[in-house]
Amino acid sequence: MLTAVSLAILITMGLALARALMGPTVYDRIAAINMFGTKTVLLIAVFAFLSGRMDLLDIALVYALINFIGVVAVLKLVIYGDFHSSGKDNTKPVKVD
Amino acid sequence: MIIDILSWSCLLGGGLLGVVGGIGIHRFPDFYSRQHATGITDTLCAMLILLGLGLQAGMSFATFKLALIFMFLFLTSPTASHALANAAMHGGLKPKLDSATGKDES
């Protein structure tokens, strides 16, 4: 039963990756990677039960934390163009399609 | 025995919802409607799968960890989707409206 669910999650991750590659706009890619990250959390949780090692759930929790922060960081990069590395004033959002 | 059946149905439901969300992300025409597909998979599919795993683990420390994971995903997924759609709207990405309203807007 757990292998069936992990297979379904792997299929969803494949579809999300396909959308990340094909996505016309950069926001599609970010949404697909966000979905991919959430599915990784679920895959780790299911694998923890599959292998019987319950300490893997901590890794799933940390992965959920990092995935959210990663999405927000990429959004900040897309909105403001860079991470204040070039020193120019970039408080204005950058128009990008 | 009831617990097993319940957890299996939750797990299967979560897996199916994930695949449905994955298919939905390919079939919707533009970015904003695709947010609906990713929204489904992030929240309900995760909840069902974590609930199914929690039922199998019974009252134990693992169930508490699963509840923590669910609580965190439950709070951050909508926030991430909102930030993403907000960034897209500010970035100048126009949603695809139907022909009637699309004309007078652009």
N, CA and C atoms of all chains as a GROMACS GRO file, in nm:
protein
  609
    1MET      N    1   0.083  -0.120   0.000
    1MET     CA    2   0.000   0.000   0.000
    1MET      C    3   0.087   0.125   0.000
    2LEU      N    4   0.192   0.123   0.084
    2LEU     CA    5   0.278   0.241   0.090
    2LEU      C    6   0.355   0.256  -0.041
    3THR      N    7   0.391   0.144  -0.106
    3THR     CA    8   0.461   0.159  -0.233
    3THR      C    9   0.368   0.220  -0.337
    4ALA      N   10   0.238   0.187  -0.331
    4ALA     CA   11   0.145   0.245  -0.429
    4ALA      C   12   0.140   0.396  -0.410
    5VAL      N   13   0.136   0.440  -0.284
    5VAL     CA   14   0.127   0.584  -0.259
    5VAL      C   15   0.257   0.651  -0.301
    6SER      N   16   0.372   0.586  -0.274
    6SER     CA   17   0.498   0.650  -0.314
    6SER      C   18   0.506   0.657  -0.466
    7LEU      N   19   0.451   0.555  -0.535
    7LEU     CA   20   0.450   0.561  -0.682
    7LEU      C   21   0.366   0.680  -0.728
    8ALA      N   22   0.249   0.700  -0.665
    8ALA     CA   23   0.163   0.812  -0.706
    8ALA      C   24   0.237   0.944  -0.682
    9ILE      N   25   0.309   0.953  -0.570
    9ILE     CA   26   0.381   1.078  -0.541
    9ILE      C   27   0.491   1.098  -0.644
   10LEU      N   28   0.560   0.989  -0.684
   10LEU     CA   29   0.666   1.002  -0.784
   10LEU      C   30   0.609   1.050  -0.916
   11ILE      N   31   0.489   0.999  -0.953
   11ILE     CA   32   0.426   1.044  -1.078
   11ILE      C   33   0.398   1.193  -1.070
   12THR      N   34   0.343   1.237  -0.953
   12THR     CA   35   0.314   1.380  -0.939
   12THR      C   36   0.442   1.462  -0.950
   13MET      N   37   0.550   1.412  -0.890
   13MET     CA   38   0.676   1.489  -0.898
   13MET      C   39   0.723   1.496  -1.042
   14GLY      N   40   0.706   1.385  -1.117
   14GLY     CA   41   0.746   1.389  -1.257
   14GLY      C   42   0.666   1.493  -1.333
   15LEU      N   43   0.534   1.497  -1.308
   15LEU     CA   44   0.450   1.596  -1.378
   15LEU      C   45   0.493   1.737  -1.338
   16ALA      N   46   0.523   1.756  -1.210
   16ALA     CA   47   0.562   1.890  -1.167
   16ALA      C   48   0.693   1.930  -1.234
   17LEU      N   49   0.787   1.834  -1.245
   17LEU     CA   50   0.914   1.867  -1.311
   17LEU      C   51   0.890   1.900  -1.456
   18ALA      N   52   0.798   1.825  -1.522
   18ALA     CA   53   0.771   1.854  -1.662
   18ALA      C   54   0.718   1.997  -1.674
   19ARG      N   55   0.628   2.034  -1.584
   19ARG     CA   56   0.577   2.171  -1.590
   19ARG      C   57   0.688   2.271  -1.560
   20ALA      N   58   0.779   2.238  -1.472
   20ALA     CA   59   0.888   2.333  -1.442
   20ALA      C   60   0.974   2.353  -1.567
   21LEU      N   61   0.994   2.245  -1.644
   21LEU     CA   62   1.078   2.260  -1.764
   21LEU      C   63   1.003   2.335  -1.872
   22MET      N   64   0.870   2.304  -1.886
   22MET     CA   65   0.796   2.362  -1.999
   22MET      C   66   0.742   2.500  -1.964
   23GLY      N   67   0.730   2.530  -1.835
   23GLY     CA   68   0.656   2.649  -1.791
   23GLY      C   69   0.696   2.772  -1.869
   24PRO      N   70   0.602   2.843  -1.937
   24PRO     CA   71   0.643   2.962  -2.011
   24PRO      C   72   0.702   3.070  -1.921
   25THR      N   73   0.631   3.100  -1.812
   25THR     CA   74   0.681   3.214  -1.732
   25THR      C   75   0.763   3.161  -1.614
   26VAL      N   76   0.837   3.248  -1.553
   26VAL     CA   77   0.925   3.207  -1.442
   26VAL      C   78   0.838   3.170  -1.322
   27TYR      N   79   0.717   3.229  -1.315
   27TYR     CA   80   0.631   3.200  -1.198
   27TYR      C   81   0.579   3.057  -1.206
   28ASP      N   82   0.555   3.007  -1.332
   28ASP     CA   83   0.515   2.866  -1.342
   28ASP      C   84   0.622   2.778  -1.285
   29ARG      N   85   0.748   2.814  -1.315
   29ARG     CA   86   0.858   2.727  -1.266
   29ARG      C   87   0.862   2.730  -1.115
   30ILE      N   88   0.844   2.848  -1.056
   30ILE     CA   89   0.851   2.855  -0.910
   30ILE      C   90   0.737   2.774  -0.849
   31ALA      N   91   0.617   2.785  -0.910
   31ALA     CA   92   0.503   2.709  -0.855
   31ALA      C   93   0.529   2.560  -0.867
   32ALA      N   94   0.586   2.516  -0.978
   32ALA     CA   95   0.611   2.372  -0.997
   32ALA      C   96   0.716   2.324  -0.896
   33ILE      N   97   0.819   2.406  -0.873
   33ILE     CA   98   0.924   2.362  -0.778
   33ILE      C   99   0.868   2.361  -0.637
   34ASN      N  100   0.778   2.455  -0.607
   34ASN     CA  101   0.715   2.455  -0.475
   34ASN      C  102   0.635   2.327  -0.457
   35MET      N  103   0.562   2.288  -0.561
   35MET     CA  104   0.482   2.165  -0.552
   35MET      C  105   0.575   2.045  -0.540
   36PHE      N  106   0.687   2.049  -0.615
   36PHE     CA  107   0.784   1.939  -0.610
   36PHE      C  108   0.838   1.924  -0.467
   37GLY      N  109   0.868   2.037  -0.403
   37GLY     CA  110   0.923   2.033  -0.268
   37GLY      C  111   0.823   1.973  -0.170
   38THR      N  112   0.696   2.013  -0.184
   38THR     CA  113   0.596   1.958  -0.092
   38THR      C  114   0.583   1.808  -0.112
   39LYS      N  115   0.591   1.766  -0.237
   39LYS     CA  116   0.580   1.621  -0.262
   39LYS      C  117   0.702   1.547  -0.206
   40THR      N  118   0.818   1.614  -0.207
   40THR     CA  119   0.936   1.547  -0.149
   40THR      C  120   0.916   1.524  -0.001
   41VAL      N  121   0.852   1.623   0.065
   41VAL     CA  122   0.824   1.605   0.208
   41VAL      C  123   0.738   1.482   0.228
   42LEU      N  124   0.636   1.468   0.144
   42LEU     CA  125   0.546   1.353   0.160
   42LEU      C  126   0.617   1.224   0.127
   43LEU      N  127   0.705   1.230   0.027
   43LEU     CA  128   0.776   1.106  -0.012
   43LEU      C  129   0.865   1.060   0.103
   44ILE      N  130   0.930   1.155   0.169
   44ILE     CA  131   1.019   1.118   0.282
   44ILE      C  132   0.935   1.060   0.394
   45ALA      N  133   0.816   1.120   0.418
   45ALA     CA  134   0.731   1.069   0.527
   45ALA      C  135   0.686   0.927   0.494
   46VAL      N  136   0.644   0.903   0.369
   46VAL     CA  137   0.598   0.769   0.332
   46VAL      C  138   0.715   0.671   0.340
   47PHE      N  139   0.834   0.715   0.297
   47PHE     CA  140   0.949   0.624   0.301
   47PHE      C  141   0.989   0.594   0.445
   48ALA      N  142   0.966   0.691   0.534
   48ALA     CA  143   0.998   0.664   0.675
   48ALA      C  144   0.913   0.547   0.724
   49PHE      N  145   0.785   0.544   0.682
   49PHE     CA  146   0.699   0.433   0.727
   49PHE      C  147   0.733   0.305   0.650
   50LEU      N  148   0.777   0.324   0.525
   50LEU     CA  149   0.808   0.204   0.444
   50LEU      C  150   0.928   0.132   0.504
   51SER      N  151   1.030   0.210   0.548
   51SER     CA  152   1.151   0.146   0.598
   51SER      C  153   1.143   0.126   0.748
   52GLY      N  154   1.036   0.178   0.812
   52GLY     CA  155   1.022   0.155   0.955
   52GLY      C  156   1.108   0.244   1.040
   53ARG      N  157   1.186   0.337   0.981
   53ARG     CA  158   1.272   0.423   1.063
   53ARG      C  159   1.198   0.554   1.085
   54MET      N  160   1.153   0.577   1.208
   54MET     CA  161   1.067   0.692   1.232
   54MET      C  162   1.147   0.821   1.241
   55ASP      N  163   1.283   0.812   1.252
   55ASP     CA  164   1.358   0.938   1.268
   55ASP      C  165   1.368   1.013   1.136
   56LEU      N  166   1.323   0.950   1.026
   56LEU     CA  167   1.327   1.022   0.898
   56LEU      C  168   1.225   1.135   0.898
   57LEU      N  169   1.125   1.127   0.988
   57LEU     CA  170   1.021   1.231   0.985
   57LEU      C  171   1.079   1.367   1.018
   58ASP      N  172   1.189   1.368   1.098
   58ASP     CA  173   1.249   1.499   1.125
   58ASP      C  174   1.302   1.559   0.996
   59ILE      N  175   1.360   1.473   0.911
   59ILE     CA  176   1.413   1.525   0.784
   59ILE      C  177   1.299   1.582   0.701
   60ALA      N  178   1.183   1.513   0.703
   60ALA     CA  179   1.070   1.564   0.625
   60ALA      C  180   1.028   1.701   0.677
   61LEU      N  181   1.028   1.715   0.810
   61LEU     CA  182   0.987   1.845   0.867
   61LEU      C  183   1.085   1.955   0.827
   62VAL      N  184   1.216   1.925   0.835
   62VAL     CA  185   1.316   2.027   0.800
   62VAL      C  186   1.304   2.061   0.653
   63TYR      N  187   1.276   1.959   0.570
   63TYR     CA  188   1.264   1.984   0.427
   63TYR      C  189   1.147   2.077   0.399
   64ALA      N  190   1.036   2.058   0.474
   64ALA     CA  191   0.921   2.148   0.453
   64ALA      C  192   0.961   2.291   0.488
   65LEU      N  193   1.037   2.308   0.599
   65LEU     CA  194   1.080   2.444   0.637
   65LEU      C  195   1.165   2.505   0.527
   66ILE      N  196   1.267   2.428   0.481
   66ILE     CA  197   1.361   2.485   0.385
   66ILE      C  198   1.291   2.514   0.252
   67ASN      N  199   1.194   2.426   0.216
   67ASN     CA  200   1.127   2.447   0.087
   67ASN      C  201   1.054   2.580   0.087
   68PHE      N  202   0.986   2.611   0.198
   68PHE     CA  203   0.911   2.737   0.203
   68PHE      C  204   1.006   2.856   0.194
   69ILE      N  205   1.116   2.848   0.269
   69ILE     CA  206   1.209   2.961   0.269
   69ILE      C  207   1.272   2.975   0.131
   70GLY      N  208   1.299   2.861   0.066
   70GLY     CA  209   1.356   2.868  -0.069
   70GLY      C  210   1.264   2.938  -0.166
   71VAL      N  211   1.133   2.905  -0.159
   71VAL     CA  212   1.038   2.968  -0.251
   71VAL      C  213   1.034   3.117  -0.226
   72VAL      N  214   1.031   3.157  -0.100
   72VAL     CA  215   1.022   3.301  -0.071
   72VAL      C  216   1.150   3.371  -0.116
   73ALA      N  217   1.266   3.305  -0.099
   73ALA     CA  218   1.391   3.369  -0.142
   73ALA      C  219   1.392   3.385  -0.294
   74VAL      N  220   1.349   3.282  -0.367
   74VAL     CA  221   1.349   3.294  -0.513
   74VAL      C  222   1.254   3.404  -0.555
   75LEU      N  223   1.139   3.415  -0.484
   75LEU     CA  224   1.044   3.521  -0.520
   75LEU      C  225   1.109   3.657  -0.500
   76LYS      N  226   1.183   3.672  -0.388
   76LYS     CA  227   1.247   3.802  -0.364
   76LYS      C  228   1.347   3.830  -0.476
   77LEU      N  229   1.418   3.726  -0.520
   77LEU     CA  230   1.514   3.746  -0.629
   77LEU      C  231   1.442   3.788  -0.756
   78VAL      N  232   1.326   3.727  -0.784
   78VAL     CA  233   1.256   3.757  -0.909
   78VAL      C  234   1.197   3.897  -0.901
   79ILE      N  235   1.145   3.935  -0.782
   79ILE     CA  236   1.078   4.065  -0.773
   79ILE      C  237   1.181   4.177  -0.779
   80TYR      N  238   1.288   4.166  -0.702
   80TYR     CA  239   1.379   4.280  -0.690
   80TYR      C  240   1.506   4.264  -0.773
   81GLY      N  241   1.513   4.159  -0.855
   81GLY     CA  242   1.623   4.152  -0.951
   81GLY      C  243   1.750   4.093  -0.892
   82ASP      N  244   1.785   4.129  -0.769
   82ASP     CA  245   1.907   4.063  -0.716
   82ASP      C  246   1.903   4.070  -0.566
   83PHE      N  247   2.002   4.012  -0.499
   83PHE     CA  248   2.000   4.010  -0.352
   83PHE      C  249   2.086   4.124  -0.300
   84HIS      N  250   2.058   4.246  -0.339
   84HIS     CA  251   2.136   4.362  -0.295
   84HIS      C  252   2.284   4.340  -0.319
   85SER      N  253   2.321   4.263  -0.423
   85SER     CA  254   2.466   4.236  -0.438
   85SER      C  255   2.528   4.345  -0.522
   86SER      N  256   2.448   4.414  -0.606
   86SER     CA  257   2.512   4.509  -0.698
   86SER      C  258   2.515   4.648  -0.637
   87GLY      N  259   2.454   4.667  -0.518
   87GLY     CA  260   2.470   4.797  -0.454
   87GLY      C  261   2.380   4.904  -0.511
   88LYS      N  262   2.313   4.879  -0.627
   88LYS     CA  263   2.228   4.988  -0.680
   88LYS      C  264   2.095   4.985  -0.606
   89ASP      N  265   2.020   5.095  -0.613
   89ASP     CA  266   1.892   5.101  -0.540
   89ASP      C  267   1.793   5.011  -0.610
   90ASN      N  268   1.747   4.903  -0.541
   90ASN     CA  269   1.651   4.816  -0.612
   90ASN      C  270   1.526   4.796  -0.527
   91THR      N  271   1.478   4.906  -0.465
   91THR     CA  272   1.355   4.884  -0.388
   91THR      C  273   1.235   4.878  -0.482
   92LYS      N  274   1.253   4.917  -0.611
   92LYS     CA  275   1.137   4.913  -0.701
   92LYS      C  276   1.129   4.774  -0.761
   93PRO      N  277   1.007   4.709  -0.768
   93PRO     CA  278   0.996   4.577  -0.831
   93PRO      C  279   1.039   4.584  -0.977
   94VAL      N  280   1.107   4.477  -1.024
   94VAL     CA  281   1.157   4.474  -1.162
   94VAL      C  282   1.049   4.410  -1.247
   95LYS      N  283   1.013   4.471  -1.365
   95LYS     CA  284   0.911   4.411  -1.454
   95LYS      C  285   0.976   4.293  -1.524
   96VAL      N  286   0.920   4.172  -1.503
   96VAL     CA  287   0.976   4.053  -1.572
   96VAL      C  288   0.859   3.967  -1.610
   97ASP      N  289   0.863   3.906  -1.730
   97ASP     CA  290   0.750   3.821  -1.765
   97ASP      C  291   0.788   3.677  -1.736
   98MET      N  292  -0.867  -0.350   1.254
   98MET     CA  293  -0.891  -0.375   1.110
   98MET      C  294  -0.953  -0.248   1.048
   99ILE      N  295  -1.043  -0.186   1.123
   99ILE     CA  296  -1.107  -0.065   1.071
   99ILE      C  297  -1.001   0.041   1.047
  100ILE      N  298  -0.906   0.051   1.141
  100ILE     CA  299  -0.803   0.156   1.127
  100ILE      C  300  -0.726   0.133   0.998
  101ASP      N  301  -0.693   0.005   0.968
  101ASP     CA  302  -0.616  -0.020   0.846
  101ASP      C  303  -0.692   0.024   0.723
  102ILE      N  304  -0.822  -0.014   0.719
  102ILE     CA  305  -0.901   0.023   0.601
  102ILE      C  306  -0.906   0.174   0.588
  103LEU      N  307  -0.929   0.242   0.704
  103LEU     CA  308  -0.940   0.389   0.700
  103LEU      C  309  -0.809   0.450   0.651
  104SER      N  310  -0.696   0.400   0.705
  104SER     CA  311  -0.568   0.463   0.666
  104SER      C  312  -0.539   0.433   0.521
  105TRP      N  313  -0.572   0.313   0.473
  105TRP     CA  314  -0.545   0.284   0.332
  105TRP      C  315  -0.628   0.372   0.241
  106SER      N  316  -0.757   0.394   0.280
  106SER     CA  317  -0.839   0.479   0.192
  106SER      C  318  -0.785   0.622   0.193
  107CYS      N  319  -0.740   0.670   0.311
  107CYS     CA  320  -0.682   0.805   0.315
  107CYS      C  321  -0.559   0.813   0.227
  108LEU      N  322  -0.472   0.711   0.239
  108LEU     CA  323  -0.348   0.713   0.161
  108LEU      C  324  -0.378   0.711   0.012
  109LEU      N  325  -0.469   0.621  -0.027
  109LEU     CA  326  -0.501   0.612  -0.170
  109LEU      C  327  -0.564   0.743  -0.217
  110GLY      N  328  -0.655   0.798  -0.136
  110GLY     CA  329  -0.716   0.925  -0.175
  110GLY      C  330  -0.612   1.032  -0.193
  111GLY      N  331  -0.515   1.038  -0.100
  111GLY     CA  332  -0.410   1.140  -0.112
  111GLY      C  333  -0.328   1.119  -0.237
  112GLY      N  334  -0.290   0.992  -0.266
  112GLY     CA  335  -0.211   0.966  -0.386
  112GLY      C  336  -0.286   1.007  -0.511
  113LEU      N  337  -0.415   0.969  -0.516
  113LEU     CA  338  -0.494   1.003  -0.636
  113LEU      C  339  -0.502   1.154  -0.651
  114LEU      N  340  -0.526   1.224  -0.539
  114LEU     CA  341  -0.538   1.371  -0.548
  114LEU      C  342  -0.408   1.430  -0.599
  115GLY      N  343  -0.294   1.370  -0.555
  115GLY     CA  344  -0.168   1.423  -0.603
  115GLY      C  345  -0.156   1.412  -0.753
  116VAL      N  346  -0.195   1.292  -0.805
  116VAL     CA  347  -0.184   1.273  -0.951
  116VAL      C  348  -0.280   1.367  -1.023
  117VAL      N  349  -0.402   1.384  -0.965
  117VAL     CA  350  -0.499   1.475  -1.028
  117VAL      C  351  -0.442   1.616  -1.033
  118GLY      N  352  -0.378   1.659  -0.921
  118GLY     CA  353  -0.318   1.793  -0.920
  118GLY      C  354  -0.208   1.802  -1.022
  119GLY      N  355  -0.128   1.693  -1.034
  119GLY     CA  356  -0.020   1.696  -1.132
  119GLY      C  357  -0.074   1.707  -1.273
  120ILE      N  358  -0.183   1.635  -1.304
  120ILE     CA  359  -0.243   1.646  -1.437
  120ILE      C  360  -0.301   1.786  -1.455
  121GLY      N  361  -0.365   1.838  -1.348
  121GLY     CA  362  -0.427   1.970  -1.358
  121GLY      C  363  -0.325   2.077  -1.389
  122ILE      N  364  -0.202   2.060  -1.336
  122ILE     CA  365  -0.102   2.164  -1.359
  122ILE      C  366  -0.065   2.170  -1.506
  123HIS      N  367  -0.092   2.065  -1.582
  123HIS     CA  368  -0.059   2.068  -1.724
  123HIS      C  369  -0.176   2.115  -1.809
  124ARG      N  370  -0.301   2.097  -1.757
  124ARG     CA  371  -0.413   2.123  -1.846
  124ARG      C  372  -0.465   2.265  -1.834
  125PHE      N  373  -0.433   2.337  -1.729
  125PHE     CA  374  -0.492   2.470  -1.717
  125PHE      C  375  -0.421   2.567  -1.810
  126PRO      N  376  -0.496   2.664  -1.869
  126PRO     CA  377  -0.438   2.747  -1.975
  126PRO      C  378  -0.329   2.840  -1.927
  127ASP      N  379  -0.351   2.910  -1.812
  127ASP     CA  380  -0.246   3.010  -1.780
  127ASP      C  381  -0.202   2.994  -1.636
  128PHE      N  382  -0.114   3.081  -1.591
  128PHE     CA  383  -0.046   3.062  -1.462
  128PHE      C  384  -0.146   3.066  -1.347
  129TYR      N  385  -0.236   3.164  -1.352
  129TYR     CA  386  -0.324   3.187  -1.236
  129TYR      C  387  -0.419   3.070  -1.215
  130SER      N  388  -0.466   3.009  -1.327
  130SER     CA  389  -0.554   2.893  -1.303
  130SER      C  390  -0.471   2.773  -1.260
  131ARG      N  391  -0.342   2.771  -1.298
  131ARG     CA  392  -0.259   2.658  -1.253
  131ARG      C  393  -0.236   2.664  -1.103
  132GLN      N  394  -0.244   2.784  -1.046
  132GLN     CA  395  -0.229   2.794  -0.901
  132GLN      C  396  -0.334   2.711  -0.830
  133HIS      N  397  -0.452   2.696  -0.895
  133HIS     CA  398  -0.557   2.614  -0.832
  133HIS      C  399  -0.510   2.470  -0.822
  134ALA      N  400  -0.443   2.421  -0.928
  134ALA     CA  401  -0.400   2.281  -0.926
  134ALA      C  402  -0.294   2.260  -0.820
  135THR      N  403  -0.195   2.352  -0.814
  135THR     CA  404  -0.090   2.332  -0.713
  135THR      C  405  -0.150   2.348  -0.573
  136GLY      N  406  -0.252   2.434  -0.561
  136GLY     CA  407  -0.314   2.452  -0.429
  136GLY      C  408  -0.376   2.322  -0.381
  137ILE      N  409  -0.445   2.251  -0.472
  137ILE     CA  410  -0.510   2.126  -0.431
  137ILE      C  411  -0.407   2.028  -0.382
  138THR      N  412  -0.300   2.010  -0.462
  138THR     CA  413  -0.206   1.905  -0.423
  138THR      C  414  -0.136   1.942  -0.293
  139ASP      N  415  -0.107   2.070  -0.275
  139ASP     CA  416  -0.027   2.105  -0.156
  139ASP      C  417  -0.104   2.078  -0.029
  140THR      N  418  -0.232   2.114  -0.027
  140THR     CA  419  -0.301   2.108   0.104
  140THR      C  420  -0.374   1.975   0.122
  141LEU      N  421  -0.474   1.945   0.038
  141LEU     CA  422  -0.559   1.830   0.068
  141LEU      C  423  -0.483   1.699   0.051
  142CYS      N  424  -0.401   1.690  -0.056
  142CYS     CA  425  -0.328   1.563  -0.077
  142CYS      C  426  -0.233   1.541   0.039
  143ALA      N  427  -0.162   1.645   0.082
  143ALA     CA  428  -0.068   1.629   0.194
  143ALA      C  429  -0.145   1.590   0.319
  144MET      N  430  -0.261   1.653   0.342
  144MET     CA  431  -0.336   1.622   0.464
  144MET      C  432  -0.380   1.477   0.464
  145LEU      N  433  -0.431   1.429   0.348
  145LEU     CA  434  -0.481   1.292   0.345
  145LEU      C  435  -0.367   1.192   0.367
  146ILE      N  436  -0.254   1.217   0.302
  146ILE     CA  437  -0.143   1.121   0.314
  146ILE      C  438  -0.091   1.121   0.457
  147LEU      N  439  -0.075   1.240   0.515
  147LEU     CA  440  -0.023   1.246   0.652
  147LEU      C  441  -0.124   1.186   0.749
  148LEU      N  442  -0.254   1.206   0.723
  148LEU     CA  443  -0.356   1.145   0.810
  148LEU      C  444  -0.349   0.994   0.799
  149GLY      N  445  -0.334   0.944   0.674
  149GLY     CA  446  -0.326   0.799   0.657
  149GLY      C  447  -0.206   0.742   0.730
  150LEU      N  448  -0.091   0.810   0.722
  150LEU     CA  449   0.029   0.762   0.792
  150LEU      C  450   0.007   0.770   0.943
  151GLY      N  451  -0.058   0.879   0.987
  151GLY     CA  452  -0.079   0.895   1.131
  151GLY      C  453  -0.166   0.784   1.185
  152LEU      N  454  -0.267   0.743   1.106
  152LEU     CA  455  -0.355   0.635   1.152
  152LEU      C  456  -0.275   0.506   1.167
  153GLN      N  457  -0.181   0.485   1.074
  153GLN     CA  458  -0.104   0.360   1.086
  153GLN      C  459  -0.011   0.364   1.206
  154ALA      N  460   0.036   0.485   1.240
  154ALA     CA  461   0.134   0.491   1.350
  154ALA      C  462   0.063   0.486   1.485
  155GLY      N  463  -0.068   0.512   1.488
  155GLY     CA  464  -0.138   0.508   1.619
  155GLY      C  465  -0.088   0.620   1.707
  156MET      N  466  -0.119   0.612   1.838
  156MET     CA  467  -0.083   0.722   1.926
  156MET      C  468   0.065   0.708   1.963
  157SER      N  469   0.155   0.774   1.887
  157SER     CA  470   0.298   0.758   1.918
  157SER      C  471   0.367   0.888   1.883
  158PHE      N  472   0.498   0.890   1.907
  158PHE     CA  473   0.575   1.012   1.882
  158PHE      C  474   0.574   1.045   1.733
  159ALA      N  475   0.571   0.938   1.648
  159ALA     CA  476   0.571   0.962   1.504
  159ALA      C  477   0.445   1.038   1.464
  160THR      N  478   0.331   1.004   1.525
  160THR     CA  479   0.208   1.077   1.489
  160THR      C  480   0.220   1.223   1.527
  161PHE      N  481   0.289   1.250   1.638
  161PHE     CA  482   0.307   1.391   1.677
  161PHE      C  483   0.391   1.464   1.573
  162LYS      N  484   0.495   1.395   1.523
  162LYS     CA  485   0.579   1.459   1.419
  162LYS      C  486   0.497   1.481   1.293
  163LEU      N  487   0.414   1.383   1.257
  163LEU     CA  488   0.331   1.400   1.137
  163LEU      C  489   0.237   1.518   1.156
  164ALA      N  490   0.183   1.533   1.277
  164ALA     CA  491   0.093   1.647   1.301
  164ALA      C  492   0.171   1.777   1.286
  165LEU      N  493   0.299   1.778   1.332
  165LEU     CA  494   0.379   1.901   1.317
  165LEU      C  495   0.401   1.932   1.170
  166ILE      N  496   0.435   1.828   1.092
  166ILE     CA  497   0.457   1.851   0.949
  166ILE      C  498   0.330   1.907   0.887
  167PHE      N  499   0.216   1.845   0.922
  167PHE     CA  500   0.091   1.890   0.861
  167PHE      C  501   0.062   2.034   0.902
  168MET      N  502   0.084   2.065   1.030
  168MET     CA  503   0.053   2.201   1.075
  168MET      C  504   0.138   2.301   1.000
  169PHE      N  505   0.266   2.266   0.979
  169PHE     CA  506   0.354   2.361   0.912
  169PHE      C  507   0.313   2.377   0.766
  170LEU      N  508   0.287   2.263   0.697
  170LEU     CA  509   0.246   2.273   0.556
  170LEU      C  510   0.116   2.349   0.546
  171PHE      N  511   0.024   2.325   0.643
  171PHE     CA  512  -0.106   2.390   0.639
  171PHE      C  513  -0.093   2.541   0.647
  172LEU      N  514   0.009   2.588   0.720
  172LEU     CA  515   0.024   2.734   0.736
  172LEU      C  516   0.103   2.795   0.623
  173THR      N  517   0.204   2.723   0.570
  173THR     CA  518   0.293   2.792   0.476
  173THR      C  519   0.251   2.775   0.332
  174SER      N  520   0.180   2.669   0.297
  174SER     CA  521   0.145   2.652   0.155
  174SER      C  522   0.061   2.769   0.104
  175PRO      N  523  -0.047   2.807   0.175
  175PRO     CA  524  -0.122   2.922   0.123
  175PRO      C  525  -0.038   3.049   0.119
  176THR      N  526   0.050   3.066   0.217
  176THR     CA  527   0.131   3.188   0.217
  176THR      C  528   0.221   3.191   0.095
  177ALA      N  529   0.281   3.075   0.064
  177ALA     CA  530   0.371   3.072  -0.053
  177ALA      C  531   0.291   3.098  -0.180
  178SER      N  532   0.172   3.037  -0.190
  178SER     CA  533   0.092   3.059  -0.312
  178SER      C  534   0.053   3.205  -0.324
  179HIS      N  535   0.019   3.267  -0.210
  179HIS     CA  536  -0.020   3.409  -0.216
  179HIS      C  537   0.097   3.495  -0.258
  180ALA      N  538   0.215   3.468  -0.198
  180ALA     CA  539   0.332   3.550  -0.234
  180ALA      C  540   0.362   3.534  -0.382
  181LEU      N  541   0.345   3.409  -0.432
  181LEU     CA  542   0.377   3.383  -0.572
  181LEU      C  543   0.281   3.458  -0.664
  182ALA      N  544   0.150   3.447  -0.634
  182ALA     CA  545   0.053   3.514  -0.721
  182ALA      C  546   0.070   3.665  -0.712
  183ASN      N  547   0.102   3.715  -0.593
  183ASN     CA  548   0.124   3.859  -0.576
  183ASN      C  549   0.244   3.904  -0.660
  184ALA      N  550   0.352   3.824  -0.655
  184ALA     CA  551   0.471   3.861  -0.733
  184ALA      C  552   0.438   3.856  -0.882
  185ALA      N  553   0.358   3.755  -0.922
  185ALA     CA  554   0.325   3.745  -1.065
  185ALA      C  555   0.244   3.867  -1.108
  186MET      N  556   0.147   3.907  -1.024
  186MET     CA  557   0.063   4.021  -1.064
  186MET      C  558   0.148   4.148  -1.071
  187HIS      N  559   0.239   4.165  -0.974
  187HIS     CA  560   0.323   4.286  -0.978
  187HIS      C  561   0.424   4.278  -1.090
  188GLY      N  562   0.463   4.153  -1.126
  188GLY     CA  563   0.561   4.140  -1.232
  188GLY      C  564   0.503   4.167  -1.369
  189GLY      N  565   0.369   4.195  -1.375
  189GLY     CA  566   0.312   4.233  -1.503
  189GLY      C  567   0.253   4.116  -1.578
  190LEU      N  568   0.230   4.001  -1.510
  190LEU     CA  569   0.173   3.886  -1.581
  190LEU      C  570   0.022   3.903  -1.582
  191LYS      N  571  -0.038   3.923  -1.701
  191LYS     CA  572  -0.182   3.949  -1.709
  191LYS      C  573  -0.253   3.814  -1.706
  192PRO      N  574  -0.360   3.797  -1.623
  192PRO     CA  575  -0.437   3.672  -1.629
  192PRO      C  576  -0.513   3.664  -1.760
  193LYS      N  577  -0.537   3.536  -1.807
  193LYS     CA  578  -0.607   3.518  -1.935
  193LYS      C  579  -0.756   3.529  -1.907
  194LEU      N  580  -0.820   3.643  -1.942
  194LEU     CA  581  -0.964   3.659  -1.918
  194LEU      C  582  -1.038   3.611  -2.041
  195ASP      N  583  -1.174   3.589  -2.028
  195ASP     CA  584  -1.247   3.542  -2.148
  195ASP      C  585  -1.267   3.662  -2.242
  196SER      N  586  -1.315   3.632  -2.365
  196SER     CA  587  -1.314   3.738  -2.469
  196SER      C  588  -1.400   3.855  -2.424
  197ALA      N  589  -1.514   3.830  -2.352
  197ALA     CA  590  -1.605   3.942  -2.320
  197ALA      C  591  -1.531   4.041  -2.231
  198THR      N  592  -1.476   3.994  -2.116
  198THR     CA  593  -1.416   4.093  -2.025
  198THR      C  594  -1.275   4.128  -2.071
  199GLY      N  595  -1.209   4.037  -2.146
  199GLY     CA  596  -1.070   4.065  -2.184
  199GLY      C  597  -1.059   4.192  -2.266
  200LYS      N  598  -1.162   4.218  -2.350
  200LYS     CA  599  -1.149   4.332  -2.441
  200LYS      C  600  -1.140   4.462  -2.363
  201ASP      N  601  -1.236   4.487  -2.273
  201ASP     CA  602  -1.236   4.623  -2.218
  201ASP      C  603  -1.125   4.638  -2.114
  202GLU      N  604  -1.061   4.525  -2.070
  202GLU     CA  605  -0.959   4.544  -1.965
  202GLU      C  606  -0.828   4.589  -2.029
  203SER      N  607  -0.783   4.520  -2.139
  203SER     CA  608  -0.649   4.560  -2.191
  203SER      C  609  -0.663   4.668  -2.296
   0.00000   0.00000   0.00000
